[in-house]
């Protein structure tokens, strides 16, 4: 994302956007949560980006409801089992 797309907010935005995926996945360390939550509360461009990412994730979750065929699941399990032995 360029400075123009971020509304020229600067390095705080770059840092927040680099950590956004981990934040949305619930994988951001507890110590970092307050910083990014505060940044998102104060920065419209980053809040807009986070909102877009959350909506996109929701659409993907709704569209990905198919189950893999049992034969495929078994082949994957077998392959993973073989890989862990190597």
PyMOL Python script that loads the backbone (N, CA, C, O; Angstrom):
from pymol import cmd

cmd.read_pdbstr("""\
ATOM      1  N   UNK A   1       0.857  -1.166   0.000  1.00  0.00           N
ATOM      2  CA  UNK A   1       0.000   0.000   0.000  1.00  0.00           C
ATOM      3  C   UNK A   1       0.903   1.228   0.000  1.00  0.00           C
ATOM      4  O   UNK A   1       1.865   1.289   0.766  1.00  0.00           O
ATOM      5  N   UNK A   2       0.604   2.202  -0.848  1.00  0.00           N
ATOM      6  CA  UNK A   2       1.419   3.403  -0.933  1.00  0.00           C
ATOM      7  C   UNK A   2       0.961   4.428   0.089  1.00  0.00           C
ATOM      8  O   UNK A   2      -0.111   4.291   0.679  1.00  0.00           O
ATOM      9  N   UNK A   3       1.789   5.473   0.300  1.00  0.00           N
ATOM     10  CA  UNK A   3       1.416   6.535   1.229  1.00  0.00           C
ATOM     11  C   UNK A   3       0.125   7.209   0.799  1.00  0.00           C
ATOM     12  O   UNK A   3      -0.685   7.590   1.645  1.00  0.00           O
ATOM     13  N   UNK A   4      -0.081   7.362  -0.515  1.00  0.00           N
ATOM     14  CA  UNK A   4      -1.315   7.984  -0.993  1.00  0.00           C
ATOM     15  C   UNK A   4      -2.524   7.141  -0.615  1.00  0.00           C
ATOM     16  O   UNK A   4      -3.553   7.687  -0.215  1.00  0.00           O
ATOM     17  N   UNK A   5      -2.421   5.826  -0.734  1.00  0.00           N
ATOM     18  CA  UNK A   5      -3.528   4.945  -0.386  1.00  0.00           C
ATOM     19  C   UNK A   5      -3.758   4.920   1.115  1.00  0.00           C
ATOM     20  O   UNK A   5      -4.879   4.674   1.561  1.00  0.00           O
ATOM     21  N   UNK A   6      -2.717   5.169   1.905  1.00  0.00           N
ATOM     22  CA  UNK A   6      -2.851   5.156   3.352  1.00  0.00           C
ATOM     23  C   UNK A   6      -3.233   6.525   3.883  1.00  0.00           C
ATOM     24  O   UNK A   6      -3.392   6.695   5.092  1.00  0.00           O
ATOM     25  N   UNK A   7      -3.384   7.503   3.002  1.00  0.00           N
ATOM     26  CA  UNK A   7      -3.702   8.831   3.475  1.00  0.00           C
ATOM     27  C   UNK A   7      -2.494   9.503   4.111  1.00  0.00           C
ATOM     28  O   UNK A   7      -2.645  10.352   4.990  1.00  0.00           O
ATOM     29  N   UNK A   8      -1.284   9.122   3.667  1.00  0.00           N
ATOM     30  CA  UNK A   8      -0.049   9.698   4.184  1.00  0.00           C
ATOM     31  C   UNK A   8       0.079   9.600   5.700  1.00  0.00           C
ATOM     32  O   UNK A   8       0.582  10.536   6.322  1.00  0.00           O
ATOM     33  N   UNK A   9      -0.354   8.514   6.311  1.00  0.00           N
ATOM     34  CA  UNK A   9      -0.262   8.394   7.766  1.00  0.00           C
ATOM     35  C   UNK A   9       1.138   8.030   8.222  1.00  0.00           C
ATOM     36  O   UNK A   9       1.508   8.384   9.341  1.00  0.00           O
ATOM     37  N   UNK A  10       1.920   7.355   7.433  1.00  0.00           N
ATOM     38  CA  UNK A  10       3.305   7.129   7.783  1.00  0.00           C
ATOM     39  C   UNK A  10       3.651   5.747   8.293  1.00  0.00           C
ATOM     40  O   UNK A  10       2.959   4.762   8.038  1.00  0.00           O
ATOM     41  N   UNK A  11       4.766   5.718   9.033  1.00  0.00           N
ATOM     42  CA  UNK A  11       5.334   4.435   9.453  1.00  0.00           C
ATOM     43  C   UNK A  11       4.446   3.697  10.444  1.00  0.00           C
ATOM     44  O   UNK A  11       4.484   2.467  10.491  1.00  0.00           O
ATOM     45  N   UNK A  12       3.643   4.412  11.243  1.00  0.00           N
ATOM     46  CA  UNK A  12       2.721   3.716  12.145  1.00  0.00           C
ATOM     47  C   UNK A  12       1.758   2.850  11.342  1.00  0.00           C
ATOM     48  O   UNK A  12       1.432   1.734  11.747  1.00  0.00           O
ATOM     49  N   UNK A  13       1.310   3.360  10.220  1.00  0.00           N
ATOM     50  CA  UNK A  13       0.389   2.599   9.369  1.00  0.00           C
ATOM     51  C   UNK A  13       1.093   1.392   8.757  1.00  0.00           C
ATOM     52  O   UNK A  13       0.529   0.299   8.705  1.00  0.00           O
ATOM     53  N   UNK A  14       2.316   1.592   8.299  1.00  0.00           N
ATOM     54  CA  UNK A  14       3.056   0.474   7.727  1.00  0.00           C
ATOM     55  C   UNK A  14       3.187  -0.647   8.746  1.00  0.00           C
ATOM     56  O   UNK A  14       2.992  -1.816   8.413  1.00  0.00           O
ATOM     57  N   UNK A  15       3.512  -0.302   9.971  1.00  0.00           N
ATOM     58  CA  UNK A  15       3.661  -1.289  11.029  1.00  0.00           C
ATOM     59  C   UNK A  15       2.326  -1.981  11.310  1.00  0.00           C
ATOM     60  O   UNK A  15       2.269  -3.206  11.427  1.00  0.00           O
ATOM     61  N   UNK A  16       1.257  -1.197  11.418  1.00  0.00           N
ATOM     62  CA  UNK A  16      -0.069  -1.762  11.700  1.00  0.00           C
ATOM     63  C   UNK A  16      -0.504  -2.700  10.578  1.00  0.00           C
ATOM     64  O   UNK A  16      -1.033  -3.779  10.846  1.00  0.00           O
ATOM     65  N   UNK A  17      -0.286  -2.302   9.330  1.00  0.00           N
ATOM     66  CA  UNK A  17      -0.722  -3.133   8.211  1.00  0.00           C
ATOM     67  C   UNK A  17       0.118  -4.397   8.089  1.00  0.00           C
ATOM     68  O   UNK A  17      -0.376  -5.427   7.629  1.00  0.00           O
ATOM     69  N   UNK A  18       1.383  -4.327   8.498  1.00  0.00           N
ATOM     70  CA  UNK A  18       2.219  -5.534   8.493  1.00  0.00           C
ATOM     71  C   UNK A  18       1.715  -6.551   9.516  1.00  0.00           C
ATOM     72  O   UNK A  18       1.857  -7.757   9.317  1.00  0.00           O
ATOM     73  N   UNK A  19       1.130  -6.067  10.606  1.00  0.00           N
ATOM     74  CA  UNK A  19       0.644  -6.951  11.671  1.00  0.00           C
ATOM     75  C   UNK A  19      -0.851  -7.238  11.574  1.00  0.00           C
ATOM     76  O   UNK A  19      -1.394  -7.969  12.402  1.00  0.00           O
ATOM     77  N   UNK A  20      -1.521  -6.669  10.569  1.00  0.00           N
ATOM     78  CA  UNK A  20      -2.975  -6.792  10.465  1.00  0.00           C
ATOM     79  C   UNK A  20      -3.433  -8.243  10.320  1.00  0.00           C
ATOM     80  O   UNK A  20      -4.388  -8.659  10.977  1.00  0.00           O
ATOM     81  N   UNK A  21      -2.774  -8.999   9.482  1.00  0.00           N
ATOM     82  CA  UNK A  21      -3.179 -10.396   9.269  1.00  0.00           C
ATOM     83  C   UNK A  21      -3.102 -11.194  10.570  1.00  0.00           C
ATOM     84  O   UNK A  21      -4.029 -11.929  10.911  1.00  0.00           O
ATOM     85  N   UNK A  22      -2.000 -11.045  11.288  1.00  0.00           N
ATOM     86  CA  UNK A  22      -1.862 -11.742  12.572  1.00  0.00           C
ATOM     87  C   UNK A  22      -2.935 -11.274  13.557  1.00  0.00           C
ATOM     88  O   UNK A  22      -3.475 -12.075  14.320  1.00  0.00           O
ATOM     89  N   UNK A  23      -3.238  -9.985  13.538  1.00  0.00           N
ATOM     90  CA  UNK A  23      -4.275  -9.439  14.409  1.00  0.00           C
ATOM     91  C   UNK A  23      -5.628 -10.066  14.089  1.00  0.00           C
ATOM     92  O   UNK A  23      -6.337 -10.512  14.992  1.00  0.00           O
ATOM     93  N   UNK A  24      -5.988 -10.101  12.806  1.00  0.00           N
ATOM     94  CA  UNK A  24      -7.281 -10.654  12.394  1.00  0.00           C
ATOM     95  C   UNK A  24      -7.362 -12.158  12.643  1.00  0.00           C
ATOM     96  O   UNK A  24      -8.447 -12.690  12.877  1.00  0.00           O
ATOM     97  N   UNK A  25      -6.229 -12.841  12.593  1.00  0.00           N
ATOM     98  CA  UNK A  25      -6.193 -14.284  12.839  1.00  0.00           C
ATOM     99  C   UNK A  25      -6.119 -14.616  14.327  1.00  0.00           C
ATOM    100  O   UNK A  25      -6.135 -15.788  14.702  1.00  0.00           O
ATOM    101  N   UNK A  26      -6.038 -13.597  15.173  1.00  0.00           N
ATOM    102  CA  UNK A  26      -5.917 -13.834  16.606  1.00  0.00           C
ATOM    103  C   UNK A  26      -4.550 -14.370  16.986  1.00  0.00           C
ATOM    104  O   UNK A  26      -4.410 -15.033  18.014  1.00  0.00           O
ATOM    105  N   UNK A  27      -3.534 -14.093  16.168  1.00  0.00           N
ATOM    106  CA  UNK A  27      -2.191 -14.615  16.393  1.00  0.00           C
ATOM    107  C   UNK A  27      -1.201 -13.553  16.837  1.00  0.00           C
ATOM    108  O   UNK A  27      -0.008 -13.829  16.971  1.00  0.00           O
ATOM    109  N   UNK A  28      -1.689 -12.340  17.067  1.00  0.00           N
ATOM    110  CA  UNK A  28      -0.807 -11.264  17.493  1.00  0.00           C
ATOM    111  C   UNK A  28      -0.523 -11.418  18.982  1.00  0.00           C
ATOM    112  O   UNK A  28      -1.441 -11.671  19.762  1.00  0.00           O
ATOM    113  N   UNK A  29       0.741 -11.270  19.388  1.00  0.00           N
ATOM    114  CA  UNK A  29       1.056 -11.386  20.814  1.00  0.00           C
ATOM    115  C   UNK A  29       0.215 -10.414  21.645  1.00  0.00           C
ATOM    116  O   UNK A  29      -0.068  -9.299  21.209  1.00  0.00           O
ATOM    117  N   UNK A  30      -0.168 -10.836  22.813  1.00  0.00           N
ATOM    118  CA  UNK A  30      -1.020 -10.037  23.707  1.00  0.00           C
ATOM    119  C   UNK A  30      -0.447  -8.643  23.930  1.00  0.00           C
ATOM    120  O   UNK A  30      -1.197  -7.670  24.005  1.00  0.00           O
ATOM    121  N   UNK A  31       0.868  -8.538  24.035  1.00  0.00           N
ATOM    122  CA  UNK A  31       1.516  -7.248  24.285  1.00  0.00           C
ATOM    123  C   UNK A  31       1.306  -6.254  23.144  1.00  0.00           C
ATOM    124  O   UNK A  31       1.377  -5.044  23.360  1.00  0.00           O
ATOM    125  N   UNK A  32       1.046  -6.752  21.928  1.00  0.00           N
ATOM    126  CA  UNK A  32       0.885  -5.877  20.763  1.00  0.00           C
ATOM    127  C   UNK A  32      -0.567  -5.498  20.492  1.00  0.00           C
ATOM    128  O   UNK A  32      -0.831  -4.594  19.699  1.00  0.00           O
ATOM    129  N   UNK A  33      -1.508  -6.173  21.139  1.00  0.00           N
ATOM    130  CA  UNK A  33      -2.924  -5.928  20.842  1.00  0.00           C
ATOM    131  C   UNK A  33      -3.341  -4.490  21.095  1.00  0.00           C
ATOM    132  O   UNK A  33      -4.006  -3.883  20.255  1.00  0.00           O
ATOM    133  N   UNK A  34      -2.967  -3.946  22.222  1.00  0.00           N
ATOM    134  CA  UNK A  34      -3.372  -2.580  22.560  1.00  0.00           C
ATOM    135  C   UNK A  34      -2.883  -1.567  21.542  1.00  0.00           C
ATOM    136  O   UNK A  34      -3.612  -0.646  21.176  1.00  0.00           O
ATOM    137  N   UNK A  35      -1.643  -1.736  21.082  1.00  0.00           N
ATOM    138  CA  UNK A  35      -1.079  -0.800  20.109  1.00  0.00           C
ATOM    139  C   UNK A  35      -1.867  -0.805  18.804  1.00  0.00           C
ATOM    140  O   UNK A  35      -2.232   0.252  18.290  1.00  0.00           O
ATOM    141  N   UNK A  36      -2.125  -1.992  18.274  1.00  0.00           N
ATOM    142  CA  UNK A  36      -2.813  -2.040  16.984  1.00  0.00           C
ATOM    143  C   UNK A  36      -4.281  -1.646  17.137  1.00  0.00           C
ATOM    144  O   UNK A  36      -4.842  -1.001  16.251  1.00  0.00           O
ATOM    145  N   UNK A  37      -4.908  -2.027  18.248  1.00  0.00           N
ATOM    146  CA  UNK A  37      -6.294  -1.624  18.469  1.00  0.00           C
ATOM    147  C   UNK A  37      -6.400  -0.105  18.566  1.00  0.00           C
ATOM    148  O   UNK A  37      -7.335   0.488  18.029  1.00  0.00           O
ATOM    149  N   UNK A  38      -5.447   0.525  19.249  1.00  0.00           N
ATOM    150  CA  UNK A  38      -5.454   1.984  19.361  1.00  0.00           C
ATOM    151  C   UNK A  38      -5.222   2.621  17.997  1.00  0.00           C
ATOM    152  O   UNK A  38      -5.885   3.595  17.641  1.00  0.00           O
ATOM    153  N   UNK A  39      -4.288   2.076  17.242  1.00  0.00           N
ATOM    154  CA  UNK A  39      -4.022   2.621  15.904  1.00  0.00           C
ATOM    155  C   UNK A  39      -5.268   2.519  15.029  1.00  0.00           C
ATOM    156  O   UNK A  39      -5.626   3.475  14.342  1.00  0.00           O
ATOM    157  N   UNK A  40      -5.928   1.364  15.054  1.00  0.00           N
ATOM    158  CA  UNK A  40      -7.132   1.197  14.241  1.00  0.00           C
ATOM    159  C   UNK A  40      -8.242   2.137  14.690  1.00  0.00           C
ATOM    160  O   UNK A  40      -9.032   2.593  13.865  1.00  0.00           O
ATOM    161  N   UNK A  41      -8.314   2.433  15.979  1.00  0.00           N
ATOM    162  CA  UNK A  41      -9.326   3.360  16.486  1.00  0.00           C
ATOM    163  C   UNK A  41      -9.055   4.793  16.023  1.00  0.00           C
ATOM    164  O   UNK A  41      -9.983   5.586  15.866  1.00  0.00           O
ATOM    165  N   UNK A  42      -7.786   5.117  15.808  1.00  0.00           N
ATOM    166  CA  UNK A  42      -7.399   6.491  15.464  1.00  0.00           C
ATOM    167  C   UNK A  42      -7.186   6.736  13.970  1.00  0.00           C
ATOM    168  O   UNK A  42      -7.139   7.889  13.543  1.00  0.00           O
ATOM    169  N   UNK A  43      -7.057   5.688  13.175  1.00  0.00           N
ATOM    170  CA  UNK A  43      -6.635   5.851  11.777  1.00  0.00           C
ATOM    171  C   UNK A  43      -7.684   5.273  10.825  1.00  0.00           C
ATOM    172  O   UNK A  43      -7.819   4.056  10.698  1.00  0.00           O
ATOM    173  N   UNK A  44      -8.421   6.163  10.159  1.00  0.00           N
ATOM    174  CA  UNK A  44      -9.474   5.693   9.265  1.00  0.00           C
ATOM    175  C   UNK A  44      -8.944   4.810   8.129  1.00  0.00           C
ATOM    176  O   UNK A  44      -9.527   3.754   7.883  1.00  0.00           O
ATOM    177  N   UNK A  45      -7.873   5.185   7.428  1.00  0.00           N
ATOM    178  CA  UNK A  45      -7.417   4.322   6.320  1.00  0.00           C
ATOM    179  C   UNK A  45      -7.099   2.895   6.765  1.00  0.00           C
ATOM    180  O   UNK A  45      -7.427   1.940   6.061  1.00  0.00           O
ATOM    181  N   UNK A  46      -6.468   2.746   7.921  1.00  0.00           N
ATOM    182  CA  UNK A  46      -6.139   1.406   8.398  1.00  0.00           C
ATOM    183  C   UNK A  46      -7.387   0.670   8.883  1.00  0.00           C
ATOM    184  O   UNK A  46      -7.518  -0.539   8.689  1.00  0.00           O
ATOM    185  N   UNK A  47      -8.303   1.409   9.516  1.00  0.00           N
ATOM    186  CA  UNK A  47      -9.563   0.805   9.944  1.00  0.00           C
ATOM    187  C   UNK A  47     -10.350   0.327   8.731  1.00  0.00           C
ATOM    188  O   UNK A  47     -10.955  -0.745   8.760  1.00  0.00           O
ATOM    189  N   UNK A  48     -10.340   1.121   7.669  1.00  0.00           N
ATOM    190  CA  UNK A  48     -11.031   0.752   6.436  1.00  0.00           C
ATOM    191  C   UNK A  48     -10.417  -0.514   5.851  1.00  0.00           C
ATOM    192  O   UNK A  48     -11.141  -1.404   5.407  1.00  0.00           O
ATOM    193  N   UNK A  49      -9.101  -0.602   5.846  1.00  0.00           N
ATOM    194  CA  UNK A  49      -8.409  -1.790   5.330  1.00  0.00           C
ATOM    195  C   UNK A  49      -8.738  -3.008   6.179  1.00  0.00           C
ATOM    196  O   UNK A  49      -8.987  -4.088   5.644  1.00  0.00           O
ATOM    197  N   UNK A  50      -8.741  -2.844   7.507  1.00  0.00           N
ATOM    198  CA  UNK A  50      -9.057  -3.964   8.403  1.00  0.00           C
ATOM    199  C   UNK A  50     -10.495  -4.426   8.178  1.00  0.00           C
ATOM    200  O   UNK A  50     -10.770  -5.626   8.175  1.00  0.00           O
ATOM    201  N   UNK A  51     -11.395  -3.492   7.992  1.00  0.00           N
ATOM    202  CA  UNK A  51     -12.796  -3.833   7.742  1.00  0.00           C
ATOM    203  C   UNK A  51     -12.939  -4.615   6.435  1.00  0.00           C
ATOM    204  O   UNK A  51     -13.666  -5.606   6.368  1.00  0.00           O
ATOM    205  N   UNK A  52     -12.237  -4.158   5.404  1.00  0.00           N
ATOM    206  CA  UNK A  52     -12.263  -4.864   4.121  1.00  0.00           C
ATOM    207  C   UNK A  52     -11.749  -6.293   4.286  1.00  0.00           C
ATOM    208  O   UNK A  52     -12.362  -7.241   3.795  1.00  0.00           O
ATOM    209  N   UNK A  53     -10.622  -6.439   4.979  1.00  0.00           N
ATOM    210  CA  UNK A  53     -10.037  -7.765   5.182  1.00  0.00           C
ATOM    211  C   UNK A  53     -10.982  -8.668   5.970  1.00  0.00           C
ATOM    212  O   UNK A  53     -11.103  -9.852   5.655  1.00  0.00           O
ATOM    213  N   UNK A  54     -11.653  -8.131   6.985  1.00  0.00           N
ATOM    214  CA  UNK A  54     -12.603  -8.930   7.763  1.00  0.00           C
ATOM    215  C   UNK A  54     -13.778  -9.370   6.895  1.00  0.00           C
ATOM    216  O   UNK A  54     -14.219 -10.516   6.977  1.00  0.00           O
ATOM    217  N   UNK A  55     -14.285  -8.460   6.065  1.00  0.00           N
ATOM    218  CA  UNK A  55     -15.404  -8.806   5.182  1.00  0.00           C
ATOM    219  C   UNK A  55     -14.980  -9.853   4.157  1.00  0.00           C
ATOM    220  O   UNK A  55     -15.739 -10.776   3.865  1.00  0.00           O
ATOM    221  N   UNK A  56     -13.795  -9.719   3.618  1.00  0.00           N
ATOM    222  CA  UNK A  56     -13.288 -10.693   2.652  1.00  0.00           C
ATOM    223  C   UNK A  56     -13.160 -12.069   3.294  1.00  0.00           C
ATOM    224  O   UNK A  56     -13.524 -13.075   2.685  1.00  0.00           O
ATOM    225  N   UNK A  57     -12.654 -12.119   4.497  1.00  0.00           N
ATOM    226  CA  UNK A  57     -12.521 -13.390   5.206  1.00  0.00           C
ATOM    227  C   UNK A  57     -13.891 -14.024   5.450  1.00  0.00           C
ATOM    228  O   UNK A  57     -14.040 -15.241   5.337  1.00  0.00           O
ATOM    229  N   UNK A  58     -14.879 -13.213   5.780  1.00  0.00           N
ATOM    230  CA  UNK A  58     -16.228 -13.729   6.012  1.00  0.00           C
ATOM    231  C   UNK A  58     -16.804 -14.322   4.726  1.00  0.00           C
ATOM    232  O   UNK A  58     -17.447 -15.371   4.760  1.00  0.00           O
ATOM    233  N   UNK A  59     -16.577 -13.659   3.602  1.00  0.00           N
ATOM    234  CA  UNK A  59     -17.060 -14.160   2.315  1.00  0.00           C
ATOM    235  C   UNK A  59     -16.389 -15.488   1.980  1.00  0.00           C
ATOM    236  O   UNK A  59     -17.050 -16.427   1.534  1.00  0.00           O
ATOM    237  N   UNK A  60     -15.099 -15.564   2.191  1.00  0.00           N
ATOM    238  CA  UNK A  60     -14.366 -16.803   1.902  1.00  0.00           C
ATOM    239  C   UNK A  60     -14.871 -17.925   2.804  1.00  0.00           C
ATOM    240  O   UNK A  60     -15.086 -19.045   2.339  1.00  0.00           O
ATOM    241  N   UNK A  61     -15.063 -17.631   4.104  1.00  0.00           N
ATOM    242  CA  UNK A  61     -15.577 -18.668   5.018  1.00  0.00           C
ATOM    243  C   UNK A  61     -16.937 -19.184   4.563  1.00  0.00           C
ATOM    244  O   UNK A  61     -17.181 -20.391   4.591  1.00  0.00           O
ATOM    245  N   UNK A  62     -17.822 -18.285   4.145  1.00  0.00           N
ATOM    246  CA  UNK A  62     -19.160 -18.712   3.699  1.00  0.00           C
ATOM    247  C   UNK A  62     -19.081 -19.530   2.421  1.00  0.00           C
ATOM    248  O   UNK A  62     -19.874 -20.451   2.227  1.00  0.00           O
ATOM    249  N   UNK A  63     -18.142 -19.210   1.553  1.00  0.00           N
ATOM    250  CA  UNK A  63     -18.035 -19.900   0.273  1.00  0.00           C
ATOM    251  C   UNK A  63     -17.261 -21.197   0.332  1.00  0.00           C
ATOM    252  O   UNK A  63     -17.289 -21.970  -0.625  1.00  0.00           O
ATOM    253  N   UNK A  64     -16.585 -21.454   1.407  1.00  0.00           N
ATOM    254  CA  UNK A  64     -15.724 -22.641   1.514  1.00  0.00           C
ATOM    255  C   UNK A  64     -16.335 -23.653   2.478  1.00  0.00           C
ATOM    256  O   UNK A  64     -15.745 -23.984   3.506  1.00  0.00           O
ATOM    257  N   UNK A  65     -17.501 -24.128   2.138  1.00  0.00           N
ATOM    258  CA  UNK A  65     -18.178 -25.065   3.030  1.00  0.00           C
ATOM    259  C   UNK A  65     -18.125 -26.499   2.528  1.00  0.00           C
ATOM    260  O   UNK A  65     -18.574 -27.410   3.223  1.00  0.00           O
ATOM    261  N   UNK A  66     -17.585 -26.716   1.336  1.00  0.00           N
ATOM    262  CA  UNK A  66     -17.513 -28.065   0.793  1.00  0.00           C
ATOM    263  C   UNK A  66     -16.501 -28.895   1.572  1.00  0.00           C
ATOM    264  O   UNK A  66     -15.477 -28.386   2.030  1.00  0.00           O
ATOM    265  N   UNK A  67     -16.803 -30.164   1.711  1.00  0.00           N
ATOM    266  CA  UNK A  67     -15.898 -31.116   2.346  1.00  0.00           C
ATOM    267  C   UNK A  67     -15.061 -31.796   1.262  1.00  0.00           C
ATOM    268  O   UNK A  67     -15.546 -32.066   0.163  1.00  0.00           O
ATOM    269  N   UNK A  68     -13.833 -32.060   1.582  1.00  0.00           N
ATOM    270  CA  UNK A  68     -12.993 -32.823   0.658  1.00  0.00           C
ATOM    271  C   UNK A  68     -13.490 -34.259   0.636  1.00  0.00           C
ATOM    272  O   UNK A  68     -13.954 -34.768   1.656  1.00  0.00           O
ATOM    273  N   UNK A  69     -13.397 -34.923  -0.524  1.00  0.00           N
ATOM    274  CA  UNK A  69     -13.812 -36.322  -0.601  1.00  0.00           C
ATOM    275  C   UNK A  69     -12.985 -37.176   0.364  1.00  0.00           C
ATOM    276  O   UNK A  69     -11.802 -36.903   0.568  1.00  0.00           O
ATOM    277  N   UNK A  70     -13.592 -38.202   0.954  1.00  0.00           N
ATOM    278  CA  UNK A  70     -12.884 -39.060   1.910  1.00  0.00           C
ATOM    279  C   UNK A  70     -11.592 -39.658   1.348  1.00  0.00           C
ATOM    280  O   UNK A  70     -10.600 -39.779   2.066  1.00  0.00           O
ATOM    281  N   UNK A  71     -11.604 -40.029   0.069  1.00  0.00           N
ATOM    282  CA  UNK A  71     -10.393 -40.624  -0.525  1.00  0.00           C
ATOM    283  C   UNK A  71      -9.244 -39.607  -0.541  1.00  0.00           C
ATOM    284  O   UNK A  71      -8.092 -39.970  -0.301  1.00  0.00           O
ATOM    285  N   UNK A  72      -9.551 -38.355  -0.820  1.00  0.00           N
ATOM    286  CA  UNK A  72      -8.522 -37.312  -0.825  1.00  0.00           C
ATOM    287  C   UNK A  72      -7.981 -37.097   0.587  1.00  0.00           C
ATOM    288  O   UNK A  72      -6.771 -36.988   0.784  1.00  0.00           O
ATOM    289  N   UNK A  73      -8.870 -37.038   1.552  1.00  0.00           N
ATOM    290  CA  UNK A  73      -8.437 -36.870   2.936  1.00  0.00           C
ATOM    291  C   UNK A  73      -7.501 -38.005   3.363  1.00  0.00           C
ATOM    292  O   UNK A  73      -6.498 -37.768   4.037  1.00  0.00           O
ATOM    293  N   UNK A  74      -7.828 -39.211   2.977  1.00  0.00           N
ATOM    294  CA  UNK A  74      -6.998 -40.358   3.338  1.00  0.00           C
ATOM    295  C   UNK A  74      -5.620 -40.267   2.675  1.00  0.00           C
ATOM    296  O   UNK A  74      -4.607 -40.558   3.310  1.00  0.00           O
ATOM    297  N   UNK A  75      -5.579 -39.863   1.394  1.00  0.00           N
ATOM    298  CA  UNK A  75      -4.297 -39.713   0.701  1.00  0.00           C
ATOM    299  C   UNK A  75      -3.445 -38.640   1.378  1.00  0.00           C
ATOM    300  O   UNK A  75      -2.232 -38.803   1.514  1.00  0.00           O
ATOM    301  N   UNK A  76      -4.068 -37.561   1.796  1.00  0.00           N
ATOM    302  CA  UNK A  76      -3.330 -36.497   2.478  1.00  0.00           C
ATOM    303  C   UNK A  76      -2.782 -36.995   3.806  1.00  0.00           C
ATOM    304  O   UNK A  76      -1.623 -36.752   4.143  1.00  0.00           O
ATOM    305  N   UNK A  77      -3.630 -37.699   4.562  1.00  0.00           N
ATOM    306  CA  UNK A  77      -3.175 -38.248   5.853  1.00  0.00           C
ATOM    307  C   UNK A  77      -1.995 -39.207   5.648  1.00  0.00           C
ATOM    308  O   UNK A  77      -1.020 -39.169   6.399  1.00  0.00           O
ATOM    309  N   UNK A  78      -2.091 -40.057   4.637  1.00  0.00           N
ATOM    310  CA  UNK A  78      -1.022 -41.006   4.345  1.00  0.00           C
ATOM    311  C   UNK A  78       0.250 -40.265   3.963  1.00  0.00           C
ATOM    312  O   UNK A  78       1.336 -40.597   4.438  1.00  0.00           O
ATOM    313  N   UNK A  79       0.114 -39.261   3.103  1.00  0.00           N
ATOM    314  CA  UNK A  79       1.273 -38.484   2.672  1.00  0.00           C
ATOM    315  C   UNK A  79       1.913 -37.763   3.863  1.00  0.00           C
ATOM    316  O   UNK A  79       3.137 -37.760   3.995  1.00  0.00           O
ATOM    317  N   UNK A  80       1.117 -37.170   4.707  1.00  0.00           N
ATOM    318  CA  UNK A  80       1.652 -36.475   5.875  1.00  0.00           C
ATOM    319  C   UNK A  80       2.320 -37.453   6.838  1.00  0.00           C
ATOM    320  O   UNK A  80       3.345 -37.138   7.442  1.00  0.00           O
ATOM    321  N   UNK A  81       1.738 -38.631   6.976  1.00  0.00           N
ATOM    322  CA  UNK A  81       2.352 -39.647   7.824  1.00  0.00           C
ATOM    323  C   UNK A  81       3.696 -40.082   7.282  1.00  0.00           C
ATOM    324  O   UNK A  81       4.653 -40.259   8.036  1.00  0.00           O
ATOM    325  N   UNK A  82       3.768 -40.255   5.950  1.00  0.00           N
ATOM    326  CA  UNK A  82       5.049 -40.616   5.327  1.00  0.00           C
ATOM    327  C   UNK A  82       6.074 -39.513   5.488  1.00  0.00           C
ATOM    328  O   UNK A  82       7.255 -39.791   5.698  1.00  0.00           O
ATOM    329  N   UNK A  83       5.643 -38.269   5.393  1.00  0.00           N
ATOM    330  CA  UNK A  83       6.563 -37.140   5.481  1.00  0.00           C
ATOM    331  C   UNK A  83       7.129 -36.994   6.894  1.00  0.00           C
ATOM    332  O   UNK A  83       8.270 -36.562   7.057  1.00  0.00           O
ATOM    333  N   UNK A  84       6.355 -37.346   7.908  1.00  0.00           N
ATOM    334  CA  UNK A  84       6.838 -37.191   9.275  1.00  0.00           C
ATOM    335  C   UNK A  84       7.862 -38.271   9.640  1.00  0.00           C
ATOM    336  O   UNK A  84       8.627 -38.099  10.590  1.00  0.00           O
ATOM    337  N   UNK A  85       7.883 -39.368   8.903  1.00  0.00           N
ATOM    338  CA  UNK A  85       8.819 -40.448   9.157  1.00  0.00           C
ATOM    339  C   UNK A  85      10.201 -40.098   8.590  1.00  0.00           C
ATOM    340  O   UNK A  85      11.220 -40.533   9.126  1.00  0.00           O
ATOM    341  N   UNK A  86      10.234 -39.312   7.509  1.00  0.00           N
ATOM    342  CA  UNK A  86      11.505 -39.004   6.834  1.00  0.00           C
ATOM    343  C   UNK A  86      12.419 -38.190   7.688  1.00  0.00           C
ATOM    344  O   UNK A  86      13.524 -37.852   7.262  1.00  0.00           O
TER     345      UNK A  86
END
""", "prot")
cmd.dss("prot")
cmd.show_as("cartoon", "prot")
cmd.util.cbc("prot")
cmd.orient("prot")
